[in-house]
Amino acid sequence: MGLPHTFLRRTALIALASLALASCSKPEPPNISFAPYAKGYQTKMDLAQVDYKYPIATAELAKITPDYLATLDEEQIDQIYARLTAGPIPDGAFEGRILLPRGSSGKFRLSELVGGFAGTALHLKGLVVEEVGEILWRGKVFFRDERVLRNRIEDLSLLKKAGLVDGEPKKMSYGGKETWLLFPAKLYCGQSLLDSRRESIIIDYLFTDEIAGYQEKPDYLAGRRGLKVRDEIRMIRPGFYLGRAYLDRGFALNFTLYDKATDERARENFVKTGEVQEDCWPGTQKRTVVVAAAKP
């Protein structure tokens, strides 16, 4: 027995309406130009020229999302990073997302990179950072006045399984709840390992054991006796930062940090003026800021 035409029409209309709503809810991608490049390093434009020839308008910076960045290859992410400044050193909690670099094959290469290190790093090879990032890491908490950062951890089961945690690490009270704030790092302005023309905000784990609240296991993993982690970040817009993580000065991955409240509060003014507090040295090459035209 066939279905009544009325039912079929109604079902089709509902399906079309659902598709229309889905397309409307999808954010508009930014219109960002990139300098041309090929596989060879010699084909890539100097980052100072990229910054000069391809400025990104504040209205386009306002459209960037972690999902958009995840569609780009490493050269494109590098070109965006080079066109940013550090902005203000953050304060408070930020949601984190890992963006692993992809090679020409499209496959993640981080497990190979980690496997190249001796000692502790070899124990992490079986975990793979995709799993650690999705299950264990939730972002970072900045203590701006203390110039210290701690990582928000919600699940230690993977590290415990690998024998990298002793006992039960102490939790800290933050934001009205008890949570693990582990892997402390020092926070300061310093030279970018990608783009030395201007400073980035540096998150330095090398001497993590000197910071109050340090817990030997698992905190040592990020320090000079472990993976020798060093992060650097620059601001896409207030409340939203693009980061680069290094293991023993070897580039490992990109990540984003996002604070929705700051973004919503400051976005409109940033788009209109491009003005932002700069806590770090912005360099001698003046960054071109293209702001939205005032409405008549």
C-alpha positions as CSV (number, residue, x, y, z in Angstrom):
1,M,0.0,0.0,0.0
2,G,1.4,3.4,-1.0
3,L,1.7,6.3,1.4
4,P,-0.8,9.2,1.0
5,H,0.5,12.1,-1.1
6,T,-0.2,14.5,1.8
7,F,2.1,12.6,4.1
8,L,4.8,12.5,1.5
9,R,4.6,16.2,0.8
10,R,4.6,17.0,4.6
11,T,7.7,14.8,5.1
12,A,9.5,16.4,2.2
13,L,8.7,19.9,3.5
14,I,10.0,19.0,7.0
15,A,13.2,17.6,5.4
16,L,13.8,20.7,3.4
17,A,13.1,22.9,6.4
18,S,15.6,21.0,8.4
19,L,18.3,21.4,5.7
20,A,17.6,25.1,5.5
21,L,17.9,25.5,9.3
22,A,21.2,23.5,9.3
23,S,22.6,25.7,6.5
24,C,21.6,28.9,8.3
25,S,23.1,27.8,11.6
26,K,26.5,27.0,10.0
27,P,28.8,30.0,10.5
28,E,30.0,31.9,7.4
29,P,33.6,31.0,6.7
30,P,36.1,33.9,6.7
31,N,37.4,35.3,3.5
32,I,41.2,35.0,4.0
33,S,43.8,35.2,1.2
34,F,47.0,33.1,1.3
35,A,50.3,33.6,-0.4
36,P,50.8,31.0,-3.1
37,Y,53.1,28.1,-2.3
38,A,54.0,24.6,-3.5
39,K,55.6,21.6,-1.7
40,G,59.1,22.9,-1.7
41,Y,60.2,25.2,1.1
42,Q,61.8,27.6,-1.4
43,T,58.3,28.3,-2.9
44,K,57.0,29.7,0.3
45,M,56.8,33.5,0.7
46,D,58.7,35.2,3.5
47,L,56.4,35.7,6.4
48,A,57.1,39.5,6.5
49,Q,55.8,39.7,2.9
50,V,52.8,37.6,3.7
51,D,52.0,40.0,6.6
52,Y,52.4,43.0,4.3
53,K,50.6,41.8,1.2
54,Y,47.8,39.8,2.7
55,P,46.4,41.7,5.8
56,I,43.4,40.0,7.4
57,A,40.4,42.4,8.1
58,T,39.1,42.4,11.6
59,A,35.7,41.3,10.3
60,E,37.3,38.2,8.8
61,L,39.2,37.5,12.1
62,A,35.9,37.6,13.8
63,K,34.6,34.7,11.6
64,I,37.5,32.3,12.3
65,T,36.5,29.2,14.3
66,P,38.5,26.1,15.4
67,D,36.5,24.1,12.8
68,Y,37.7,26.5,10.1
69,L,41.3,26.2,11.2
70,A,41.0,22.4,11.1
71,T,40.3,22.5,7.4
72,L,43.6,24.3,6.6
73,D,47.0,22.7,6.0
74,E,50.0,23.7,8.0
75,E,51.3,26.3,5.7
76,Q,48.0,28.1,5.8
77,I,47.9,28.0,9.6
78,D,51.4,29.3,9.7
79,Q,50.5,32.2,7.4
80,I,47.6,33.1,9.7
81,Y,49.8,32.9,12.8
82,A,52.4,35.2,11.2
83,R,49.8,37.9,10.6
84,L,48.7,38.0,14.3
85,T,50.2,39.8,17.3
86,A,50.3,38.5,20.8
87,G,47.6,40.7,22.2
88,P,47.1,40.7,26.0
89,I,48.3,37.9,28.2
90,P,45.1,36.0,29.0
91,D,43.6,35.6,32.4
92,G,41.2,32.9,33.5
93,A,40.0,29.6,32.0
94,F,40.0,28.9,28.2
95,E,38.6,25.9,26.4
96,G,41.2,24.1,24.4
97,R,41.2,22.2,21.1
98,I,44.1,20.4,19.5
99,L,44.8,20.8,15.7
100,L,47.3,18.2,14.6
101,P,49.4,19.0,11.5
102,R,48.7,17.0,8.4
103,G,51.2,15.9,5.8
104,S,50.7,15.6,2.1
105,S,49.2,12.1,2.7
106,G,46.6,13.6,5.1
107,K,47.7,11.3,7.9
108,F,48.6,12.5,11.3
109,R,52.4,12.4,11.9
110,L,52.6,13.1,15.6
111,S,53.0,9.6,16.9
112,E,56.1,9.3,14.6
113,L,57.4,12.6,16.0
114,V,56.9,11.6,19.6
115,G,58.5,8.2,18.9
116,G,61.7,9.9,17.8
117,F,62.4,11.1,21.4
118,A,64.1,9.0,24.0
119,G,63.1,8.2,27.5
120,T,59.6,9.2,28.7
121,A,58.4,10.2,25.3
122,L,58.6,6.5,24.1
123,H,56.1,5.6,26.8
124,L,53.6,8.0,25.3
125,K,53.8,6.6,21.8
126,G,51.0,4.1,22.5
127,L,48.7,6.8,23.8
128,V,48.8,9.2,20.8
129,V,48.1,12.8,21.4
130,E,44.7,12.7,19.6
131,E,43.4,10.4,22.4
132,V,45.1,12.4,25.2
133,G,43.8,15.7,23.9
134,E,40.2,14.5,23.4
135,I,39.9,12.6,26.7
136,L,42.3,14.2,29.1
137,W,43.0,17.8,28.1
138,R,40.2,20.4,28.3
139,G,42.1,23.7,28.1
140,K,44.3,26.0,30.1
141,V,43.8,28.3,33.1
142,F,45.9,31.5,33.1
143,F,46.9,33.2,36.3
144,R,48.0,36.4,34.7
145,D,49.1,38.3,37.8
146,E,51.3,35.3,38.9
147,R,52.6,34.8,35.3
148,V,51.7,31.1,35.7
149,L,49.5,28.7,33.7
150,R,48.0,25.3,34.5
151,N,46.3,22.8,32.3
152,R,42.7,21.7,32.9
153,I,42.6,17.9,33.2
154,E,39.4,15.9,33.7
155,D,40.5,12.3,33.2
156,L,43.8,10.7,34.3
157,S,43.0,7.2,33.3
158,L,45.2,7.1,30.2
159,L,48.2,8.4,32.1
160,K,47.5,6.0,35.0
161,K,47.3,3.1,32.6
162,A,50.7,4.0,31.2
163,G,52.2,4.2,34.8
164,L,52.8,7.9,34.6
165,V,50.8,8.9,37.7
166,D,51.7,8.2,41.3
167,G,48.7,7.9,43.7
168,E,46.0,10.5,43.3
169,P,47.1,14.0,42.4
170,K,45.6,16.8,44.4
171,K,42.8,18.8,42.9
172,M,42.5,22.6,43.0
173,S,39.4,24.7,43.4
174,Y,38.7,26.8,40.4
175,G,35.5,28.3,39.1
176,G,33.5,26.9,42.0
177,K,34.5,23.3,41.5
178,E,37.3,20.9,42.2
179,T,39.4,20.0,39.2
180,W,42.9,18.8,38.3
181,L,45.0,21.8,37.3
182,L,48.2,20.0,36.3
183,F,51.3,20.6,34.2
184,P,52.1,24.2,35.5
185,A,54.1,26.5,33.2
186,K,55.8,29.9,33.4
187,L,54.1,32.6,31.4
188,Y,56.0,35.5,29.7
189,C,56.6,37.3,26.4
190,G,59.3,35.9,24.1
191,Q,60.5,35.2,20.6
192,S,58.4,33.0,18.4
193,L,60.1,29.9,17.0
194,L,58.2,30.4,13.8
195,D,58.2,34.1,13.3
196,S,60.8,36.2,15.1
197,R,59.7,39.6,13.8
198,R,57.4,40.0,16.8
199,E,57.0,38.4,20.2
200,S,54.4,35.8,21.2
201,I,53.1,34.8,24.6
202,I,55.3,31.9,25.8
203,I,54.0,29.0,27.9
204,D,57.2,27.4,29.2
205,Y,57.2,24.1,31.0
206,L,61.0,23.6,31.1
207,F,61.2,24.5,34.8
208,T,57.8,23.4,35.8
209,D,59.2,21.9,39.0
210,E,60.0,25.4,40.3
211,I,56.3,26.4,40.4
212,A,54.2,26.2,43.6
213,G,51.9,23.2,43.6
214,Y,54.1,21.1,41.3
215,Q,53.3,17.4,41.6
216,E,56.1,15.1,40.4
217,K,53.9,12.6,38.6
218,P,52.5,13.5,36.2
219,D,53.8,17.1,36.1
220,Y,57.4,16.1,35.2
221,L,56.2,14.8,31.8
222,A,56.0,18.3,30.4
223,G,59.3,19.5,31.9
224,R,63.0,19.3,31.2
225,R,63.1,15.6,32.3
226,G,60.2,14.8,30.1
227,L,58.9,16.1,26.8
228,K,60.4,19.6,27.2
229,V,57.2,21.3,26.1
230,R,57.1,24.9,25.0
231,D,54.0,26.6,23.8
232,E,53.5,29.9,22.1
233,I,50.2,31.7,21.4
234,R,49.0,34.8,19.5
235,M,45.6,36.4,19.5
236,I,43.1,36.0,16.7
237,R,40.6,38.2,18.4
238,P,40.0,39.0,22.1
239,G,39.2,35.7,23.9
240,F,40.5,33.5,21.0
241,Y,44.1,32.5,20.6
242,L,46.0,30.3,18.1
243,G,48.8,28.3,19.6
244,R,51.8,26.2,18.6
245,A,53.3,23.5,20.8
246,Y,56.9,22.3,20.6
247,L,58.6,19.2,22.1
248,D,62.3,19.9,22.7
249,R,62.0,22.8,20.2
250,G,60.6,20.5,17.5
251,F,57.2,21.6,16.3
252,A,54.4,19.2,17.3
253,L,51.0,20.6,16.8
254,N,48.6,23.6,16.7
255,F,45.9,24.3,19.2
256,T,43.3,26.9,20.0
257,L,42.2,28.5,23.2
258,Y,38.7,30.1,23.5
259,D,36.9,32.1,26.2
260,K,33.3,32.7,25.0
261,A,32.5,35.5,27.5
262,T,35.5,37.7,26.4
263,D,34.8,37.0,22.7
264,E,31.2,38.1,23.0
265,R,32.0,41.1,25.1
266,A,34.8,42.5,23.0
267,R,34.2,41.3,19.4
268,E,32.1,44.2,18.2
269,N,34.6,46.9,19.3
270,F,37.5,44.8,17.9
271,V,35.9,44.6,14.5
272,K,35.2,48.3,14.4
273,T,38.5,49.6,15.7
274,G,41.1,46.8,15.6
275,E,42.4,48.1,18.9
276,V,43.7,45.7,21.4
277,Q,46.0,45.7,24.4
278,E,49.5,44.5,23.5
279,D,51.5,43.1,26.4
280,C,54.3,41.8,24.2
281,W,56.7,43.5,21.7
282,P,54.7,44.0,18.5
283,G,57.9,44.2,16.3
284,T,59.3,46.8,14.1
285,Q,57.1,45.8,11.1
286,K,53.8,47.6,11.6
287,R,50.9,45.3,11.3
288,T,48.2,46.5,8.8
289,V,44.9,46.5,10.5
290,V,41.8,46.6,8.2
291,V,38.7,47.5,10.2
292,A,35.1,47.5,9.2
293,A,33.8,50.7,7.6
294,A,31.3,52.6,9.7
295,K,27.7,52.3,8.6
296,P,26.1,55.5,7.2
